[in-house]
Every structure is written in C-alpha cells, then in structure tokens.
Amino acid sequence: MSGENYKILVIDDEKHNIDVLNEILSPMYEVLISKDGLHGIKMAKEIVPDLILLDIIMPDMSGFEVIQTLKGSDVTRRIPVIFITGLDSYKDEEKGLLLGAADYITKPFRNAIVKARVKTQLQVVEYIRALERIGMVDALTDLPNRRSFDKQLENEWGRAKREKTPISIMVIDIDKFKVFNDTYGHAQGDVVLQYVAKSFKNTLKRPADYVARWGGEEFVIILPHTDLEGALTISELIRTDVEKLKIPYNDSFLSVTVSIGLNCEVPPRYSYPAEFLSKADKALYAAKEAGRNVVMPSAAAL
C-alpha cells in the first residue's frame, strides 16, 4: 500500500491535535486540515478524501452531527471516518459506531496506534476498490464493462435531463470480426480488441468522455455535453484512428475498421436511457448495411 497516494482529512478545532496528527501522518500520507465541522463537510465533498479523522467535540457542530451529514450525502457516504476523541464512555463509542464510524482513536495520541488504525482503514479502502474494479472492468481491454457502462449511462442521462444539455452516444462494432477470428485465431482477435480499446482511449481527450466494452467486439462511448456536430467530429476521429492502426502479426501487420452508430439528444422529460441507446444501436445496423467503416447518425439525431 503506497501511502503517498492517500488523502486524509483531519477535522478538529484544536491546534495541538492537528499538529500532532500532521506530524504522525504527513510523512506517509497527504494530510488536509479543517478546523470546524461545516468547513470540513465542504472540503470532504470537494476533495473526497480516502479517510477522515473527525473530532467529536467542536464548537459549531459536534462530530456526531458531522458524520450524520457525511453519511447522508452520496458524495461522502462511503468515506471511512475514524473518530478522534477524549471521550471514553461506551455510550459515546456505541453512538459513533451506530452513526457509521469505522473506528476510534482516543487522546492523548500514541503514534503507533494512530498509524496502525489509519493503515487498517486504508487497507479496507484498497480492498473494496480492488473488488469494485474486478466487478466493473473488462479484464481483456482494461475498459469499464457492461455493468459499469449501464450505471454510467443512467447517471449521465439523468444529469443531461436535469441540466437540459445534449448528450451523445456511440455504439461501435469491429467490422467482420468473426471472419478475422476464424482466419487468424482467437488469440490474435484478443490482440485486436486490446489495440482498438487503446485507440479509443487515446482519441478521447476530455475527462468526462467514457468508453466501455459492451460485449464481444462491440464498444460504447458516452459523450456528455456534446451536440451532434461535435459527436460527428469525434466519431470520425475514432473511425480514422482505428483504420490507421498497425496491429502486429508474426512478421507483418494487420488492420481493422469499425462501424459506428451515433445518437444525440437533449433528453425529453419523459424518456429513458435504454431508448437513447437503442437508437444508436439501430444506427449501427444501418452503418453495416451502408458498407461498414462509416459513421451513421440516428434519424432521431438529425
């Protein structure tokens, strides 16, 4: 576990406590400081740290109130919280644990105990992330998988609907992939999938753009805040970048092409992401019928 990659937010109004915790933890982790509950909640939502150390007794709002707010937000509910406190009653400890605290560290601080408990919680964080990654990532291409895509599409569609902004989606299919597999073998087919997936990632520049393996030789790309003109431009870049690929095979190179079905909408009030996706999928079939290696927008997008 590489400590330098983890952010720990300390929410405490006492300077001495902050100084001690910073001295103990800063050699291993990035330590962020907030001196009151309201500011701490704001920081947690903006930064989303890996772990929060939270004092119970503070002047503006108690640690119990802070953790209730944190656990009530979709942004911060999964951040583990360790209470730091001078209170030692079983009732206080029980209350904190019932509110969702992961652990307790009592004052005065002992270096070894602080380090051990922080390390334990971060190991849990890392374990959960690894499990999520296994369940949400396609092992062959290292792209998000179908399950991850479904969740992402629902979130982005909902956001576009609320904000009344355009959203575009592509359904992409590697042309004649079955023939390719039959000719060169499935192992070489896997190499093609990896090269094509990497090409998609290299072409997409914006952090919000999202590409996933939908299944087999099909991929999907979500472009938030993108109108039809912008989506057509990006789709053509994706198509041509794949066409330029030189995929190693023995002492030579192979090439492949893709067909792309595209849909773009500002989501109507009563609409569903499945319908949005279906229109792009139908456009893909039209792209195949048009001779492959083309981008075909849906009728709804025109």
C-alpha positions in Angstrom: 0.0 0.0 0.0 1.6 3.3 -1.2 0.8 5.9 1.5 1.7 8.9 -0.7 -1.4 8.3 -2.8 -3.9 8.6 0.0 -5.5 11.8 1.2 -6.5 12.1 4.9 -8.8 14.9 6.1 -8.5 15.9 9.7 -11.5 17.8 11.1 -10.5 19.2 14.5 -10.7 22.6 16.1 -7.7 22.1 18.5 -4.3 23.2 17.1 -2.4 20.8 19.3 -4.3 17.8 18.0 -3.9 19.0 14.4 -0.1 19.5 14.8 0.4 16.0 16.4 -1.7 14.2 13.8 0.0 16.1 11.0 3.4 15.1 12.4 2.5 11.5 12.7 0.8 11.1 9.3 2.3 13.6 6.9 5.4 11.5 6.2 3.2 8.8 4.7 0.1 10.5 3.5 -1.2 13.8 2.2 -2.9 15.4 5.3 -5.6 18.1 4.8 -6.9 20.2 7.6 -10.2 21.7 8.6 -10.8 23.4 11.9 -14.6 23.2 12.0 -17.4 20.9 11.1 -19.2 22.9 8.3 -15.9 23.6 6.5 -14.9 20.0 7.0 -18.1 18.8 5.3 -17.5 21.3 2.4 -13.9 20.0 2.0 -14.9 16.4 2.1 -17.4 17.0 -0.7 -14.9 18.9 -2.8 -11.8 16.7 -2.3 -13.4 13.3 -1.4 -10.5 12.1 0.8 -9.7 8.5 1.3 -10.2 8.7 5.1 -11.5 11.3 7.6 -10.3 11.8 11.1 -13.1 13.6 13.0 -13.1 15.2 16.4 -16.3 14.7 18.4 -16.4 17.9 20.5 -16.2 21.0 18.3 -17.9 24.4 18.9 -20.0 24.8 15.7 -21.3 21.3 15.4 -20.4 18.0 17.0 -18.6 15.2 15.3 -21.8 13.2 15.6 -23.6 15.8 13.6 -20.8 16.0 11.0 -20.8 12.2 10.4 -24.6 12.2 10.0 -24.3 14.8 7.3 -21.4 12.9 5.6 -23.3 9.6 5.6 -26.4 11.3 4.2 -24.6 12.5 1.1 -24.0 10.3 -2.0 -20.6 12.0 -2.4 -19.2 11.3 1.0 -21.2 8.4 2.5 -18.5 5.8 1.6 -15.6 7.7 3.1 -14.5 5.9 6.2 -14.5 8.0 9.4 -12.3 7.5 12.4 -13.4 9.5 15.5 -10.6 11.2 17.5 -11.8 11.9 21.0 -11.0 12.3 24.6 -14.4 10.8 25.5 -14.1 7.2 26.8 -17.6 6.2 27.7 -19.1 3.1 26.0 -22.2 5.0 25.1 -20.3 7.6 23.1 -18.4 4.9 21.3 -21.6 3.0 20.6 -23.3 6.1 19.3 -20.4 6.8 16.9 -20.3 3.3 15.6 -24.1 3.3 15.0 -23.7 6.5 13.1 -21.3 4.8 10.7 -17.8 5.4 12.3 -15.2 2.9 11.2 -13.0 3.2 14.4 -12.0 5.3 17.4 -8.7 6.8 18.3 -8.5 8.2 21.8 -6.5 11.1 23.1 -3.7 11.5 24.0 -2.5 10.1 20.7 0.0 7.3 20.6 2.0 7.3 17.4 1.9 3.5 16.8 -1.9 3.3 17.5 -2.7 6.2 15.2 -0.5 4.7 12.4 -1.9 1.2 12.8 -5.6 2.2 12.8 -5.2 4.6 9.8 -3.3 1.9 7.9 -6.0 -0.7 8.7 -8.8 1.5 7.3 -6.9 2.4 4.2 -6.2 -1.3 3.6 -10.0 -1.8 3.7 -10.5 1.1 1.3 -7.9 -0.5 -1.1 -9.6 -4.0 -0.8 -13.0 -2.6 -1.6 -11.7 -0.6 -4.6 -10.0 -3.8 -5.9 -13.2 -5.7 -5.6 -15.1 -3.0 -7.4 -12.5 -2.9 -10.1 -12.8 -6.6 -10.7 -16.5 -6.3 -10.9 -16.7 -3.2 -13.1 -13.7 -3.6 -15.5 -13.2 -5.8 -18.6 -10.1 -7.9 -17.9 -9.0 -8.2 -21.5 -9.2 -4.5 -22.6 -9.0 -2.8 -19.1 -12.0 -0.8 -20.1 -15.2 -0.5 -18.0 -17.5 -3.4 -18.6 -21.2 -3.7 -19.5 -22.2 -3.4 -15.8 -20.2 -0.3 -15.3 -21.5 1.2 -18.6 -25.1 0.7 -17.6 -24.5 2.6 -14.4 -22.6 5.4 -16.1 -25.3 5.8 -18.8 -28.0 6.1 -16.2 -26.1 8.8 -14.3 -25.1 10.8 -17.4 -28.6 10.6 -18.9 -30.1 11.8 -15.6 -27.7 14.7 -15.4 -28.3 15.7 -19.1 -32.1 15.6 -18.4 -31.8 17.8 -15.3 -29.4 20.3 -16.9 -31.2 20.2 -20.3 -27.9 19.6 -22.1 -27.1 17.5 -25.2 -25.6 14.0 -24.7 -24.3 11.8 -27.4 -23.6 8.1 -27.6 -21.8 5.8 -30.0 -22.2 2.0 -30.4 -19.1 0.7 -32.2 -18.6 -2.7 -33.8 -15.3 -4.1 -35.3 -16.1 -5.0 -38.9 -16.0 -8.6 -39.9 -14.5 -9.6 -36.5 -15.8 -13.2 -36.8 -14.0 -13.7 -40.1 -10.9 -12.2 -38.5 -11.1 -14.6 -35.6 -11.7 -17.6 -38.0 -8.7 -16.6 -40.1 -6.1 -15.6 -37.5 -7.3 -17.3 -34.4 -8.9 -16.0 -31.2 -5.6 -15.1 -29.6 -4.9 -12.6 -32.4 -8.5 -11.5 -32.0 -7.8 -10.6 -28.4 -4.8 -8.6 -29.5 -7.1 -6.7 -31.9 -9.6 -5.9 -29.2 -6.8 -4.5 -27.0 -5.4 -2.3 -29.7 -8.8 -1.0 -30.6 -9.6 -0.3 -27.0 -6.3 1.6 -26.5 -7.0 3.6 -29.7 -10.4 4.7 -28.3 -8.7 5.9 -25.0 -6.0 7.8 -26.9 -8.6 9.5 -29.2 -10.9 10.7 -26.4 -9.3 13.7 -24.7 -12.0 15.1 -22.3 -12.1 13.6 -18.8 -15.9 13.2 -18.9 -15.8 11.1 -22.1 -16.5 7.5 -21.3 -15.7 4.3 -23.3 -16.6 0.8 -22.3 -16.6 -2.7 -23.8 -20.2 -3.6 -24.3 -19.5 -7.2 -25.2 -17.8 -9.3 -27.8 -16.4 -6.9 -30.4 -18.8 -4.1 -29.5 -17.9 -0.9 -27.6 -19.9 2.1 -26.4 -18.8 5.7 -25.9 -20.7 8.3 -23.9 -20.0 12.0 -24.7 -21.7 14.3 -22.1 -22.4 17.9 -23.1 -21.8 17.1 -26.8 -24.1 18.1 -29.6 -24.5 16.3 -32.9 -21.8 18.3 -34.7 -19.3 17.6 -32.0 -20.2 14.0 -31.8 -19.8 13.5 -35.6 -16.3 15.1 -35.4 -15.2 12.8 -32.6 -16.8 9.7 -34.2 -14.8 10.4 -37.4 -11.6 10.8 -35.5 -12.3 7.4 -33.7 -13.1 5.7 -37.0 -10.0 7.0 -38.8 -7.6 6.4 -35.8 -8.7 2.7 -35.8 -8.3 2.5 -39.6 -4.7 3.7 -39.2 -3.8 1.0 -36.6 -1.0 -1.4 -37.4 -1.6 -4.5 -35.3 1.5 -6.8 -35.1 1.0 -10.3 -36.5 4.0 -12.6 -37.0 6.4 -10.5 -39.1 3.8 -8.2 -40.6 0.9 -6.0 -39.5 -2.9 -6.3 -39.7 -5.5 -3.6 -39.9 -9.2 -3.4 -39.0 -12.0 -1.0 -39.3 -15.1 -0.1 -37.2 -18.7 0.9 -37.9 -20.3 3.5 -35.6 -23.9 4.1 -34.8 -24.4 7.5 -33.3 -27.3 9.1 -31.4 -27.5 12.6 -29.9 -30.4 14.1 -27.8 -31.3 16.7 -25.2 -33.3 14.2 -23.1 -37.0 14.8 -23.1 -38.7 15.0 -19.8 -40.3 11.5 -20.1 -37.6 9.5 -21.6 -35.3 6.6 -20.7 -31.6 5.8 -21.4 -32.5 2.4 -22.9 -34.4 4.2 -25.7 -31.5 6.5 -26.3 -29.1 3.6 -26.5 -31.4 1.6 -28.8 -31.5 4.4 -31.4 -27.7 4.3 -31.6 -27.7 0.5 -31.9 -30.2 0.8 -34.8 -27.9 3.3 -36.4 -25.0 0.8 -36.1 -27.0 -1.7 -38.2 -27.6 1.0 -40.8 -23.8 1.7 -40.9 -23.2 -2.0 -41.5 -25.8 -2.1 -44.3 -24.1 1.0 -45.8 -20.9 -0.9 -46.4 -19.1 -0.7 -43.0 -16.3 1.6 -41.8 -18.7 4.5 -41.6 -20.3 6.7 -39.0 -24.1 6.7 -39.2 -26.2 9.1 -37.1 -29.7 8.0 -36.0 -32.8 9.5 -37.5 -33.6 11.0 -34.1 -30.3 12.9 -34.0 -30.8 14.6 -37.4 
